[in-house]
Amino acid sequence: MSDLIDIPATALATNANELAGRYYPSYLYNHVMRSFAFADRLARMDGVTLDRELLFLTAALHDLGFTDYAQGTGRFAIRGADAARRFLIDRDLSEDQAWRVWEAIAVHAWDMNLGRAVEAQYAQWGIAADTTNAHSESADAAMQNILRKFPRDDFHHRYCAKGRTGVDRHRQSRLPADVHQPVRAP
């Protein structure tokens, strides 16, 4: 892994990164990139072999439900999963793989991914590590480089505000209750 982030060198990963850069505000783009980088780093540290492209697609697209790219009503994670699946199918990802990404995104706000495919598990851990600011005090140089490249930019407060806006705009949407609680560094 480079000193910052090693996005899979595929056309689909590049397209997903471009979509993320176009539709996410910078703090949310940084969050999804940190989520991937943390997930990828954790998998490598654990010696786990996985499909890095699927891991990246899941992490990079997991908050599409907060953007104008995802249309419809209902919970932000489902809107985002639907948008991600359409995006992936339109770029010729197989139905099976597109559904795997959909499932991981649809339930990413809960711990349901922990019993699913390894890519979903590590995406969940990467997202959780970033959302809870678990690596803010890490002495690991690679983790600190990731945080420098993709700064938090008051992420938690902005993310919670985005979540509340999404709930207000789409009454059927819900974030986990604890997402609105202050995050304490470990």
Helices and strands as residue ranges (DSSP letters): H 11-23, H 26-46, H 52-61, G 64-66, H 76-90, H 95-106, G 111-115, H 118-131, H 141-149, H 155-169, G 177-180
